[in-house]
Amino acid sequence: MTENRHARAEFAAWLGIIGNLSLAVMKGVVGFLSGSKALIADAANSASDVAGSFAVLIGLKAAKRPPDKDHPYGHGKAESIAAIIVSVLLLLVGFEVAQSAVHAIFFADEPPQAPKWYAIVALLIAIVAKEILFQYKFRLGKELNSQALIANAWDHRTDVMSSSAALLGVGASVLGERLGMPWLYYADPVAGFFVAVLVLRMGYKLIMESIHNTMDHVLHAEDAEELIQTAQSVRGVITVDELRAREHGHYVIVDCKISVNPRITVMEGHDIAKAVKHELMKSYTHVSDVFIHVNPYDPGYPYKSASDTNQEDFPTLLH
């Protein structure tokens, strides 16, 4: 991870922490004063985002560390682990909010009351703020190829949906009070339950994707084709026998098998391998390391005998 990449990702994480903390306090206070179950549930969701943003920040800092003896391939997967933590927090908050909403609907000692009108204002502010954070972090995450930032961005989008659901519930409850329809009061806790369902759904989706990204897996064939073409273009490479590009957090590690003229020296084969590695790492900034295995080109086995004086002379390098 370059210094510039880390600085931009860290700024986004801190922006999320400050934004989520501010929204959590605002929604919690307004939810308590207005008596809105849905707004209090939404505040709990924002509070979990604060912890999630801290997890992302820790993951980004860990991913910045250079390779060491115990981690020769670097610490890039720390970002994926941070994304898993964010997802688990989403699931925990979702279960808690769902339980609270069900209790308010079916097991409360008294019927629900309509919240105050200013709960609507707080939710509108939260929706606009969260959508801005989502757009910023999602685009930055794509640009930096950071799974942790992308997961955190979708966390903000979940907040937009949950706040929208809460807005519908609060609005219906306030309308019920104005129209003298007490049954609409239940819209507020029902919206809180719907918020919980959205949070659980997004948490499940993110944790499955994060686990997949944490496992060693290679790029799809169409994504690796460009790498193969680049390696193939290096002088001295007759063909690329195999290329595997393993995703390792925000960067890629390439394992490549190339075939060269079987009659060149070991030193010449080594130079060709170094040229392939240099070209791949120069052409693709997300490629952090390349391992090259050199094979003798086999157009048809067995090769002509070295003692065959009638054999054609191969050039030192074939292209």
Backbone bond lengths (Angstrom), bond angles and torsions (degrees), N, CA, C in turn:
res aa  C-N    CA-C-N  psi(-1)  N-CA   C-N-CA  omega(-1)  CA-C   N-CA-C  phi
1 M - - - 1.460 - - 1.529 107.89 -
2 T 1.311 117.27 124.41 1.446 120.43 179.22 1.524 109.48 -72.68
3 E 1.358 114.50 162.31 1.458 119.31 179.37 1.522 111.11 -62.22
4 N 1.335 116.71 -40.61 1.460 120.28 -179.42 1.527 110.54 -64.45
5 R 1.336 116.21 -42.90 1.466 119.99 179.58 1.522 110.53 -62.22
6 H 1.320 115.63 -44.67 1.461 119.36 -179.22 1.527 110.71 -64.01
7 A 1.326 117.24 -42.22 1.466 120.37 -178.23 1.523 111.22 -62.35
8 R 1.326 116.69 -42.26 1.468 120.06 -179.32 1.523 110.92 -68.66
9 A 1.336 116.59 -40.98 1.466 119.89 179.40 1.527 110.82 -67.37
10 E 1.330 116.26 -39.18 1.464 119.81 179.74 1.533 110.67 -66.79
11 F 1.316 116.95 -38.66 1.467 120.37 177.27 1.531 110.12 -61.21
12 A 1.347 116.46 -42.18 1.462 120.35 179.50 1.527 111.07 -64.22
13 A 1.342 116.13 -38.63 1.461 119.49 179.22 1.526 110.81 -65.53
14 W 1.330 116.83 -43.26 1.471 120.00 178.48 1.526 111.35 -66.09
15 L 1.306 116.65 -36.85 1.462 120.53 176.86 1.528 110.29 -61.48
16 G 1.333 115.84 -41.16 1.460 119.85 177.40 1.515 112.37 -64.91
17 I 1.328 116.33 -40.15 1.471 120.42 -179.87 1.531 110.41 -62.85
18 I 1.330 116.45 -48.65 1.468 120.33 -178.42 1.531 110.77 -65.18
19 G 1.348 115.95 -43.75 1.456 120.14 -179.73 1.520 112.50 -63.57
20 N 1.351 116.39 -46.48 1.464 120.13 -179.47 1.523 112.03 -65.42
21 L 1.333 116.15 -40.06 1.460 119.68 179.64 1.529 110.99 -63.83
22 S 1.323 116.04 -42.51 1.466 120.08 179.11 1.520 111.40 -64.20
23 L 1.329 116.09 -43.96 1.464 119.82 -179.25 1.521 111.34 -68.67
24 A 1.329 117.00 -38.03 1.465 119.85 179.88 1.530 110.61 -62.67
25 V 1.336 116.09 -43.85 1.470 119.77 179.17 1.526 110.20 -64.78
26 M 1.331 116.29 -46.60 1.463 119.97 -178.91 1.528 111.32 -60.43
27 K 1.338 116.91 -49.47 1.466 119.59 -177.27 1.518 111.62 -68.63
28 G 1.340 116.80 -34.98 1.455 119.21 179.04 1.524 111.85 -65.53
29 V 1.339 116.58 -45.95 1.472 121.07 -179.55 1.524 110.66 -65.63
30 V 1.353 115.27 -48.53 1.466 118.91 -179.46 1.521 111.04 -65.66
31 G 1.333 116.60 -38.60 1.469 119.51 178.70 1.517 111.90 -63.07
32 F 1.333 116.83 -39.90 1.467 120.55 178.72 1.524 110.83 -67.88
33 L 1.338 117.30 -45.41 1.463 121.09 -178.33 1.524 112.32 -68.65
34 S 1.342 115.68 -35.43 1.465 118.85 -177.50 1.524 112.69 -87.53
35 G 1.341 116.83 -14.45 1.460 120.14 -179.01 1.515 113.88 76.71
36 S 1.331 118.12 28.50 1.467 121.62 -177.66 1.526 111.39 -96.92
37 K 1.331 115.55 115.89 1.467 120.93 176.18 1.526 110.65 -64.35
38 A 1.329 115.61 -41.69 1.465 119.59 -177.70 1.522 111.29 -64.16
39 L 1.326 117.14 -39.56 1.456 120.37 -178.99 1.529 111.06 -70.58
40 I 1.319 117.41 -36.91 1.461 120.45 176.44 1.526 110.00 -65.35
41 A 1.335 116.74 -39.80 1.466 120.48 176.58 1.517 110.81 -62.81
42 D 1.308 116.01 -41.05 1.462 120.41 178.65 1.525 110.68 -66.56
43 A 1.338 117.18 -33.68 1.462 120.50 176.90 1.528 110.65 -65.91
44 A 1.341 116.37 -39.93 1.472 120.00 177.11 1.523 110.74 -62.38
45 N 1.323 115.87 -36.92 1.462 120.14 177.86 1.528 110.61 -64.03
46 S 1.328 116.96 -42.70 1.464 120.26 178.38 1.528 111.35 -66.55
47 A 1.336 116.34 -34.83 1.461 119.50 177.89 1.525 111.05 -63.75
48 S 1.336 116.62 -38.13 1.464 119.37 177.02 1.520 111.01 -66.31
49 D 1.333 116.27 -29.78 1.459 119.94 178.57 1.524 111.67 -66.43
50 V 1.337 116.18 -30.41 1.467 119.31 176.99 1.525 109.52 -61.89
51 A 1.339 115.41 -47.42 1.468 119.64 177.34 1.521 110.76 -63.39
52 G 1.333 115.95 -38.43 1.460 119.76 179.04 1.509 112.43 -63.88
53 S 1.327 116.59 -40.74 1.463 120.14 178.58 1.524 111.39 -66.52
54 F 1.331 116.88 -35.43 1.465 119.89 174.94 1.534 110.55 -64.10
55 A 1.349 116.14 -39.11 1.465 119.96 178.07 1.522 110.55 -62.94
56 V 1.333 116.05 -41.76 1.461 119.94 177.47 1.527 110.78 -62.57
57 L 1.330 116.37 -42.49 1.464 120.70 -179.79 1.523 111.04 -62.14
58 I 1.338 116.76 -43.06 1.464 120.86 177.94 1.526 110.32 -62.82
59 G 1.344 116.10 -41.94 1.461 120.15 178.85 1.511 112.17 -63.21
60 L 1.328 117.41 -40.83 1.458 121.19 178.99 1.524 111.27 -64.52
61 K 1.340 116.40 -40.93 1.461 120.23 178.72 1.529 110.92 -65.16
62 A 1.349 116.34 -40.36 1.466 119.83 179.21 1.524 110.81 -66.86
63 A 1.344 116.53 -39.43 1.465 120.03 -179.20 1.520 111.92 -66.22
64 K 1.327 117.44 -22.40 1.458 121.37 -179.54 1.525 112.26 -71.76
65 R 1.323 116.49 -23.81 1.468 119.45 -175.97 1.518 110.99 -63.14
66 P 1.336 117.25 140.23 1.466 119.97 -178.84 1.525 111.18 -73.32
67 P 1.337 117.47 163.87 1.469 120.21 176.89 1.528 111.00 -57.61
68 D 1.329 115.49 148.16 1.454 120.58 176.64 1.528 108.93 -137.27
69 K 1.322 116.15 -172.22 1.461 120.62 -176.07 1.528 112.03 -61.66
70 D 1.321 117.00 -41.32 1.458 120.90 -178.80 1.520 112.76 -81.84
71 H 1.330 117.35 -21.03 1.461 121.76 -179.01 1.533 108.72 -131.20
72 P 1.334 117.29 71.58 1.463 120.39 -175.77 1.521 113.69 -65.59
73 Y 1.345 117.27 -20.56 1.458 120.08 179.85 1.527 111.83 -95.63
74 G 1.328 117.58 10.37 1.452 120.88 178.85 1.523 112.18 91.31
75 H 1.329 115.82 -173.57 1.467 122.43 -176.04 1.521 111.56 -117.90
76 G 1.325 117.38 27.80 1.459 121.61 -175.57 1.515 113.78 -60.74
77 K 1.343 117.54 -29.59 1.459 119.37 -177.40 1.520 112.78 -73.47
78 A 1.325 117.15 -7.27 1.468 119.49 176.33 1.521 110.53 -59.92
79 E 1.335 116.98 -32.80 1.464 119.89 178.79 1.519 110.77 -66.26
80 S 1.341 117.34 -40.19 1.459 120.52 178.78 1.521 110.80 -66.44
81 I 1.335 116.43 -37.48 1.469 119.96 177.57 1.530 109.75 -64.87
82 A 1.330 116.59 -40.31 1.465 120.05 176.83 1.523 110.66 -62.03
83 A 1.336 116.77 -37.68 1.463 120.26 177.92 1.530 110.91 -63.90
84 I 1.331 117.32 -36.05 1.467 120.86 177.32 1.525 110.19 -64.89
85 I 1.330 116.42 -41.41 1.472 120.19 179.11 1.527 110.57 -61.19
86 V 1.342 116.39 -43.62 1.460 120.23 177.37 1.527 110.31 -58.27
87 S 1.330 116.48 -43.48 1.457 121.26 -178.05 1.521 111.59 -64.94
88 V 1.325 116.94 -42.03 1.469 120.55 179.17 1.527 110.54 -63.57
89 L 1.327 116.44 -40.55 1.463 120.10 177.44 1.528 110.89 -61.19
90 L 1.319 116.79 -39.84 1.457 120.45 177.02 1.526 111.29 -60.16
91 L 1.324 116.53 -43.55 1.468 120.49 -179.38 1.528 111.04 -64.49
92 L 1.320 116.98 -43.14 1.466 120.52 -179.26 1.531 111.30 -63.28
93 V 1.328 115.62 -44.96 1.463 119.52 178.83 1.523 110.45 -64.87
94 G 1.328 116.93 -39.34 1.462 120.28 178.86 1.515 112.49 -59.47
95 F 1.330 117.03 -44.29 1.468 120.59 178.57 1.535 111.09 -64.03
96 E 1.326 116.29 -41.41 1.467 120.14 -178.85 1.526 111.12 -65.04
97 V 1.329 116.74 -44.18 1.461 120.86 -179.58 1.528 110.58 -65.87
98 A 1.322 117.23 -40.16 1.465 120.73 179.34 1.521 110.77 -62.95
99 Q 1.311 116.80 -44.14 1.462 120.74 179.34 1.529 111.34 -61.25
100 S 1.333 116.83 -42.74 1.460 120.59 -179.84 1.526 111.26 -65.05
101 A 1.344 116.63 -40.57 1.462 120.51 -179.21 1.523 111.50 -67.03
102 V 1.327 117.08 -42.74 1.468 120.61 178.93 1.530 110.94 -62.37
103 H 1.319 115.48 -39.77 1.472 119.62 178.57 1.529 111.00 -63.37
104 A 1.339 116.50 -41.40 1.468 120.28 -179.34 1.527 111.61 -66.62
105 I 1.329 116.79 -32.76 1.472 120.18 -177.23 1.524 112.25 -79.77
106 F 1.335 116.70 -43.78 1.466 119.72 -169.40 1.531 114.72 -109.81
107 F 1.326 118.15 -25.44 1.463 119.04 -169.40 1.526 114.25 -122.18
108 A 1.316 118.34 6.51 1.467 120.62 179.79 1.529 110.14 -70.63
109 D 1.347 116.27 147.16 1.468 120.64 179.84 1.526 111.48 -69.22
110 E 1.332 117.28 -29.76 1.453 121.09 -179.32 1.528 109.35 -125.49
111 P 1.345 117.76 151.80 1.470 119.84 176.70 1.525 110.49 -64.43
112 P 1.327 117.88 153.25 1.459 120.58 -178.06 1.523 111.73 -66.43
113 Q 1.327 115.33 156.78 1.459 122.18 177.07 1.534 108.92 -114.20
114 A 1.315 115.24 152.40 1.469 119.72 178.93 1.521 109.82 -69.34
115 P 1.334 118.57 134.85 1.470 120.61 177.41 1.525 111.45 -72.19
116 K 1.322 116.56 167.37 1.456 122.00 177.84 1.529 109.99 -73.68
117 W 1.326 116.20 156.46 1.462 121.95 -173.91 1.529 112.94 -63.80
118 Y 1.344 116.94 -29.36 1.472 117.96 -174.94 1.532 112.94 -72.01
119 A 1.343 116.55 -8.16 1.469 118.84 172.04 1.527 110.41 -63.84
120 I 1.334 116.13 -31.64 1.467 120.98 178.32 1.527 110.62 -64.64
121 V 1.320 116.80 -41.42 1.466 121.32 -179.81 1.533 110.50 -62.47
122 A 1.341 115.31 -44.09 1.469 119.54 -179.98 1.528 110.86 -61.22
123 L 1.318 117.17 -39.52 1.468 120.60 -179.52 1.523 111.60 -69.56
124 L 1.310 118.04 -37.27 1.466 120.65 177.65 1.527 110.66 -63.74
125 I 1.314 116.44 -42.10 1.470 120.31 177.23 1.532 110.47 -62.10
126 A 1.328 116.05 -42.84 1.467 120.58 -179.09 1.522 111.52 -64.00
127 I 1.326 117.55 -40.87 1.466 121.35 -179.12 1.526 110.97 -62.36
128 V 1.332 116.33 -46.84 1.467 119.93 -179.64 1.532 111.03 -63.93
129 A 1.331 116.87 -44.83 1.469 120.66 -178.97 1.521 111.54 -63.32
130 K 1.332 116.73 -41.90 1.469 119.98 -177.85 1.524 112.41 -69.90
131 E 1.316 117.24 -35.90 1.464 119.64 178.51 1.524 110.47 -66.25
132 I 1.325 116.92 -38.14 1.473 120.49 176.77 1.526 110.11 -63.48
133 L 1.332 117.31 -43.89 1.464 120.87 178.69 1.527 111.24 -64.02
134 F 1.337 117.18 -39.78 1.465 120.05 179.01 1.525 111.06 -61.57
135 Q 1.335 116.69 -51.08 1.461 120.16 -177.47 1.525 110.90 -59.19
136 Y 1.320 117.14 -42.33 1.465 121.12 -178.55 1.531 111.60 -66.12
137 K 1.343 116.63 -49.63 1.466 119.18 -175.38 1.524 112.26 -72.42
138 F 1.326 117.49 -35.43 1.466 119.46 -179.63 1.524 110.94 -65.05
139 R 1.321 115.91 -45.71 1.468 118.92 179.75 1.523 111.26 -66.63
140 L 1.322 116.83 -39.37 1.460 119.94 178.38 1.525 110.74 -67.33
141 G 1.342 117.23 -40.16 1.457 120.87 178.67 1.517 111.77 -62.00
142 K 1.350 117.00 -40.60 1.460 120.64 177.37 1.525 110.91 -65.76
143 E 1.324 115.54 -41.62 1.464 120.27 -179.03 1.524 111.39 -64.56
144 L 1.351 116.40 -40.83 1.465 121.23 -177.48 1.516 112.59 -91.48
145 N 1.352 116.94 -3.48 1.462 121.97 -176.96 1.526 110.82 55.16
146 S 1.331 116.08 48.25 1.462 122.23 -178.68 1.524 110.12 -108.71
147 Q 1.351 116.43 110.96 1.460 120.37 179.48 1.528 111.22 -64.46
148 A 1.324 116.30 -35.05 1.463 119.11 -178.72 1.524 110.75 -65.46
149 L 1.333 117.65 -42.87 1.456 120.30 178.95 1.525 111.74 -66.95
150 I 1.328 116.34 -38.90 1.467 119.79 178.87 1.524 110.39 -64.89
151 A 1.338 116.43 -42.75 1.468 119.85 177.34 1.519 110.98 -61.90
152 N 1.327 115.75 -41.55 1.460 119.88 179.17 1.523 111.27 -66.80
153 A 1.347 116.48 -33.98 1.462 120.44 177.47 1.525 110.73 -64.50
154 W 1.340 116.23 -44.73 1.469 119.46 178.60 1.523 110.99 -66.20
155 D 1.308 116.17 -26.27 1.462 119.72 173.13 1.527 109.58 -62.24
156 H 1.332 116.99 -40.94 1.469 120.71 176.45 1.532 111.08 -65.26
157 R 1.333 117.19 -39.06 1.460 119.60 178.79 1.529 110.33 -65.57
158 T 1.331 116.73 -36.62 1.461 119.87 174.33 1.522 110.31 -60.01
159 D 1.327 116.69 -39.20 1.467 120.65 178.43 1.524 111.18 -64.13
160 V 1.335 116.87 -36.80 1.463 119.98 176.98 1.524 110.22 -60.85
161 M 1.344 115.19 -45.93 1.466 119.36 -179.86 1.527 111.47 -66.22
162 S 1.335 116.02 -41.57 1.461 118.71 -178.65 1.524 110.90 -67.97
163 S 1.333 117.34 -39.44 1.462 120.20 177.71 1.526 111.19 -67.10
164 S 1.340 116.52 -34.08 1.461 119.88 176.92 1.525 110.99 -65.77
165 A 1.347 115.33 -41.98 1.460 119.41 177.21 1.525 110.73 -64.21
166 A 1.326 115.97 -41.89 1.463 119.64 177.78 1.521 110.74 -63.49
167 L 1.335 116.85 -37.50 1.464 120.93 178.75 1.527 111.07 -62.01
168 L 1.322 117.20 -42.02 1.461 120.59 177.76 1.528 110.81 -62.64
169 G 1.338 115.46 -43.51 1.463 119.13 -179.45 1.514 112.67 -65.23
170 V 1.322 116.19 -46.02 1.466 120.20 179.43 1.524 110.43 -65.01
171 G 1.329 116.15 -42.90 1.462 119.66 179.51 1.520 112.14 -61.14
172 A 1.345 115.95 -42.05 1.467 119.51 178.86 1.526 111.12 -65.51
173 S 1.324 117.70 -38.75 1.468 121.09 179.16 1.530 111.51 -65.75
174 V 1.347 115.71 -44.20 1.465 119.75 177.95 1.526 110.65 -63.31
175 L 1.326 116.26 -40.95 1.456 120.87 177.75 1.527 110.93 -63.83
176 G 1.345 116.02 -39.16 1.460 119.77 178.11 1.520 112.25 -61.47
177 E 1.322 116.03 -37.35 1.467 119.26 177.48 1.524 111.07 -67.12
178 R 1.328 116.61 -41.64 1.459 120.29 -179.99 1.525 111.70 -65.91
179 L 1.319 116.86 -35.95 1.460 120.98 -175.82 1.529 112.68 -93.59
180 G 1.331 116.39 0.12 1.458 118.95 -179.19 1.514 113.11 68.52
181 M 1.335 116.94 40.74 1.474 122.48 -179.14 1.530 108.21 -121.83
182 P 1.331 118.41 85.19 1.473 122.29 -174.53 1.524 114.38 -59.38
183 W 1.319 117.48 -27.09 1.472 118.81 -178.41 1.533 111.83 -64.17
184 L 1.363 116.46 -22.17 1.456 119.19 177.49 1.526 112.33 -73.24
185 Y 1.345 116.38 -13.34 1.461 119.15 177.52 1.529 111.43 -59.83
186 Y 1.332 115.56 -29.66 1.461 120.10 -178.63 1.535 112.38 -69.55
187 A 1.330 116.42 -11.75 1.469 119.14 179.65 1.524 111.61 -62.34
188 D 1.335 116.50 -30.83 1.469 120.01 -178.96 1.530 111.87 -65.75
189 P 1.339 120.78 -54.88 1.474 119.09 177.30 1.524 113.03 -67.59
190 V 1.342 117.07 -30.96 1.469 118.59 175.85 1.527 110.28 -63.02
191 A 1.326 116.73 -40.25 1.467 120.33 176.06 1.522 110.73 -62.73
192 G 1.346 116.20 -37.37 1.464 119.32 176.46 1.516 111.66 -60.47
193 F 1.337 116.78 -39.43 1.471 120.26 177.77 1.528 110.77 -66.93
194 F 1.337 116.04 -39.75 1.458 119.49 179.14 1.523 110.89 -64.68
195 V 1.328 116.32 -37.49 1.468 120.67 174.68 1.525 109.96 -57.18
196 A 1.334 115.75 -43.41 1.469 120.20 -179.52 1.520 111.29 -62.34
197 V 1.340 116.97 -40.64 1.473 120.44 179.22 1.522 110.91 -62.91
198 L 1.328 116.92 -42.95 1.463 120.55 178.32 1.526 111.32 -62.51
199 V 1.321 115.83 -42.34 1.462 120.17 -179.77 1.529 110.39 -64.36
200 L 1.324 117.40 -43.65 1.468 121.29 179.57 1.529 111.07 -63.75
201 R 1.314 116.31 -41.85 1.472 120.24 -179.47 1.526 111.09 -63.00
202 M 1.328 116.22 -47.02 1.453 119.21 -179.75 1.525 111.46 -67.98
203 G 1.338 117.09 -37.78 1.457 120.26 177.92 1.516 112.08 -61.40
204 Y 1.341 116.36 -43.01 1.474 120.44 178.59 1.534 110.71 -63.54
205 K 1.325 115.88 -44.91 1.465 120.00 -179.23 1.523 111.44 -61.11
206 L 1.317 116.08 -44.04 1.459 120.16 -177.89 1.518 112.45 -69.55
207 I 1.344 117.62 -38.76 1.458 118.77 -177.28 1.530 110.43 -69.25
208 M 1.340 118.05 -35.29 1.464 120.27 177.45 1.527 110.54 -66.50
209 E 1.339 116.24 -41.79 1.464 119.92 179.06 1.522 111.47 -67.87
210 S 1.334 116.32 -38.61 1.464 120.27 -179.28 1.527 111.41 -67.27
211 I 1.331 116.71 -40.74 1.466 120.57 177.33 1.519 110.04 -62.95
212 H 1.332 116.10 -41.06 1.468 120.11 178.47 1.527 110.60 -61.47
213 N 1.323 117.18 -41.65 1.463 120.71 -179.42 1.522 112.51 -71.11
214 T 1.343 117.34 -25.62 1.459 120.89 178.94 1.520 111.47 -73.64
215 M 1.340 116.40 -33.08 1.459 120.35 178.02 1.523 109.96 -69.54
216 D 1.344 115.50 150.50 1.462 119.87 174.57 1.520 108.96 -69.38
217 H 1.329 117.71 118.79 1.457 120.97 174.57 1.520 108.38 -145.71
218 V 1.315 114.78 153.20 1.455 120.05 -175.42 1.520 109.92 -95.26
219 L 1.331 114.37 160.49 1.459 119.71 175.21 1.520 109.22 -65.51
220 H 1.323 115.85 151.40 1.455 119.95 175.75 1.521 109.74 -64.66
221 A 1.336 115.76 158.88 1.461 121.05 -174.44 1.526 111.75 -56.02
222 E 1.340 116.33 -42.31 1.467 118.53 -178.26 1.525 111.80 -66.97
223 D 1.341 116.86 -30.04 1.462 119.87 179.05 1.533 111.92 -76.78
224 A 1.335 116.40 -30.00 1.469 120.59 -179.30 1.525 112.46 -86.40
225 E 1.332 117.76 -11.79 1.458 120.65 -175.48 1.529 112.00 -60.59
226 E 1.320 116.80 -38.18 1.465 120.31 -179.89 1.524 110.77 -65.02
227 L 1.340 117.01 -37.76 1.458 120.35 176.92 1.527 110.64 -64.54
228 I 1.327 115.85 -40.69 1.473 120.18 179.71 1.522 110.33 -62.54
229 Q 1.330 116.60 -44.74 1.462 120.57 -179.32 1.528 111.25 -61.78
230 T 1.322 116.22 -38.63 1.469 119.70 178.87 1.525 111.21 -65.87
231 A 1.336 116.37 -45.31 1.467 120.00 178.26 1.527 110.80 -63.17
232 Q 1.321 115.88 -38.43 1.467 121.18 -178.79 1.531 111.49 -64.56
233 S 1.329 116.67 -28.06 1.464 120.62 -175.52 1.524 113.34 -79.29
234 V 1.329 117.83 -10.51 1.465 120.93 -178.91 1.530 110.12 -71.07
235 R 1.309 116.30 133.99 1.473 120.82 -178.69 1.530 110.03 -61.56
236 G 1.314 115.98 130.51 1.450 121.71 179.57 1.515 112.75 104.31
237 V 1.322 118.63 -17.91 1.466 121.89 177.95 1.517 108.14 -86.84
238 I 1.329 115.89 115.73 1.461 119.72 177.87 1.527 109.79 -77.88
239 T 1.323 116.50 -44.73 1.466 120.42 177.11 1.529 109.38 -156.97
240 V 1.300 115.53 154.79 1.461 121.77 172.72 1.521 107.26 -95.27
241 D 1.324 116.46 111.25 1.463 120.76 -177.61 1.527 111.59 -72.76
242 E 1.315 116.11 -39.02 1.462 119.89 -177.21 1.530 108.95 -160.75
243 L 1.318 115.31 142.59 1.465 119.86 175.60 1.519 108.48 -142.82
244 R 1.329 114.40 124.87 1.456 120.57 176.60 1.527 108.38 -122.42
245 A 1.304 115.68 126.08 1.464 121.51 178.81 1.522 108.23 -111.64
246 R 1.329 116.46 108.13 1.464 121.86 -178.10 1.512 110.64 -92.29
247 E 1.331 115.93 126.93 1.454 120.37 175.89 1.522 109.42 -75.66
248 H 1.308 115.38 130.36 1.469 121.26 -178.12 1.519 107.49 -133.14
249 G 1.345 115.33 79.28 1.453 119.37 -174.16 1.515 109.59 74.23
250 H 1.351 116.80 -126.74 1.459 120.34 -177.45 1.523 112.66 -87.75
251 Y 1.341 117.88 -2.57 1.448 118.87 -179.40 1.534 110.95 -125.34
252 V 1.337 115.24 176.56 1.469 122.19 -173.53 1.519 109.18 -126.22
253 I 1.340 115.87 138.53 1.461 122.76 174.11 1.523 107.64 -112.37
254 V 1.326 116.32 127.06 1.465 121.85 -173.16 1.526 110.67 -105.62
255 D 1.325 116.44 130.49 1.471 123.60 169.79 1.519 106.76 -111.59
256 C 1.322 116.83 122.23 1.462 120.47 -172.40 1.528 110.81 -133.80
257 K 1.324 116.17 135.08 1.459 122.22 173.80 1.523 108.36 -112.34
258 I 1.327 115.72 123.56 1.461 120.54 -179.40 1.519 109.84 -120.05
259 S 1.327 115.96 153.90 1.464 121.37 174.58 1.519 109.34 -110.20
260 V 1.342 114.86 136.31 1.460 120.89 179.78 1.529 108.44 -128.90
261 N 1.330 115.58 172.38 1.457 121.40 177.15 1.527 109.54 -54.18
262 P 1.318 119.20 122.82 1.460 120.93 -177.17 1.521 114.38 -66.60
263 R 1.334 118.24 -10.27 1.457 119.64 -175.78 1.525 113.74 -104.22
264 I 1.319 117.11 3.81 1.460 118.03 176.88 1.526 109.13 -80.16
265 T 1.315 115.56 167.91 1.463 119.59 -178.71 1.534 110.35 -78.22
266 V 1.335 114.36 164.67 1.459 119.56 175.98 1.528 110.33 -59.78
267 M 1.321 116.44 -40.02 1.459 120.68 -179.94 1.528 111.06 -62.52
268 E 1.329 117.10 -41.35 1.468 120.21 178.94 1.530 110.64 -65.77
269 G 1.317 117.07 -40.77 1.467 120.31 176.92 1.519 111.32 -62.59
270 H 1.343 114.96 -38.36 1.457 119.54 178.44 1.528 110.81 -65.55
271 D 1.318 117.36 -39.84 1.463 121.11 179.14 1.526 111.32 -64.63
272 I 1.320 116.50 -38.83 1.468 119.78 177.76 1.530 110.08 -63.69
273 A 1.332 116.36 -43.15 1.470 120.61 179.06 1.528 110.51 -61.05
274 K 1.341 117.08 -42.26 1.464 120.46 178.74 1.531 110.37 -63.80
275 A 1.326 116.59 -37.49 1.468 120.24 179.92 1.536 110.62 -65.80
276 V 1.338 116.51 -39.36 1.468 120.29 178.55 1.529 110.27 -64.50
277 K 1.324 116.27 -45.56 1.464 120.34 179.63 1.528 110.50 -61.21
278 H 1.308 116.72 -45.44 1.464 120.89 -178.99 1.526 110.73 -61.36
279 E 1.331 117.24 -43.19 1.457 121.21 -176.91 1.532 111.23 -66.78
280 L 1.325 117.35 -40.57 1.469 120.44 179.85 1.526 111.46 -67.10
281 M 1.331 116.35 -43.39 1.460 119.22 -178.16 1.526 111.71 -72.98
282 K 1.338 117.32 -27.95 1.457 120.48 177.50 1.529 111.27 -75.87
283 S 1.315 116.17 -37.37 1.469 120.80 -174.30 1.524 112.93 -81.17
284 Y 1.345 117.31 -26.18 1.467 120.51 -175.10 1.530 108.87 -129.29
285 T 1.317 116.19 109.45 1.464 120.35 -175.70 1.523 112.87 -68.13
286 H 1.350 117.66 -21.66 1.463 119.78 -179.57 1.527 112.10 -83.29
287 V 1.339 118.14 -5.42 1.463 121.89 176.35 1.528 107.65 -87.19
288 S 1.337 116.09 113.57 1.467 119.89 -175.06 1.523 112.93 -94.25
289 D 1.331 117.91 -24.76 1.462 120.13 179.41 1.517 108.81 -158.06
290 V 1.337 115.69 152.69 1.465 121.96 -178.43 1.514 108.77 -136.78
291 F 1.327 116.45 130.19 1.460 122.33 176.23 1.530 108.03 -113.64
292 I 1.333 115.13 123.42 1.458 120.47 -175.27 1.528 110.47 -112.17
293 H 1.329 116.01 130.94 1.465 121.72 172.10 1.521 107.31 -112.32
294 V 1.334 116.15 126.15 1.459 121.25 -175.63 1.527 110.01 -99.79
295 N 1.327 115.65 123.73 1.468 122.09 177.05 1.524 109.96 -111.11
296 P 1.342 117.68 150.09 1.465 119.82 171.47 1.534 109.61 -75.25
297 Y 1.297 116.28 133.46 1.463 119.76 -179.49 1.511 109.84 -65.00
298 D 1.329 117.24 134.44 1.462 122.98 -174.85 1.526 109.25 -123.50
299 P 1.348 118.12 85.71 1.465 120.12 178.72 1.518 112.24 -75.94
300 G 1.289 116.60 -14.27 1.454 122.03 -179.29 1.502 109.38 171.73
301 Y 1.309 116.64 115.38 1.463 121.20 -174.57 1.523 109.58 -90.22
302 P 1.382 123.09 142.14 1.467 124.54 1.86 1.519 111.63 -84.12
303 Y 1.343 115.55 162.01 1.445 120.00 175.30 1.526 109.08 -69.78
304 K 1.316 114.97 163.27 1.459 118.75 172.91 1.521 109.91 -64.03
305 S 1.301 116.45 144.71 1.458 120.44 -179.15 1.519 110.17 -67.38
306 A 1.320 115.39 143.98 1.464 120.17 179.24 1.520 111.51 -64.06
307 S 1.354 116.80 -20.61 1.457 120.27 -178.87 1.523 112.20 -90.02
308 D 1.332 117.48 -1.81 1.462 121.28 -179.23 1.520 108.93 -76.69
309 T 1.304 117.02 106.94 1.471 120.89 -175.87 1.512 111.96 -73.89
310 N 1.362 117.23 -14.30 1.455 119.45 -178.79 1.532 112.76 -90.39
311 Q 1.352 115.72 -3.75 1.462 117.94 -176.87 1.527 110.10 -68.34
312 E 1.317 114.51 151.97 1.453 119.27 176.64 1.531 109.56 -75.44
313 D 1.302 115.76 144.01 1.465 119.82 177.72 1.526 109.88 -78.02
314 F 1.336 115.23 126.12 1.474 119.85 174.56 1.509 108.77 -80.62
315 P 1.306 118.82 143.51 1.458 119.13 170.87 1.512 110.05 -66.93
316 T 1.330 115.92 161.01 1.457 119.30 -178.68 1.533 111.03 -57.88
317 L 1.329 116.77 -43.48 1.461 121.96 177.75 1.522 109.15 -122.03
318 L 1.317 115.10 140.79 1.455 120.28 175.11 1.510 108.47 -108.99
319 H 1.318 117.84 143.35 1.462 120.80 178.78 1.519 108.64 -138.39
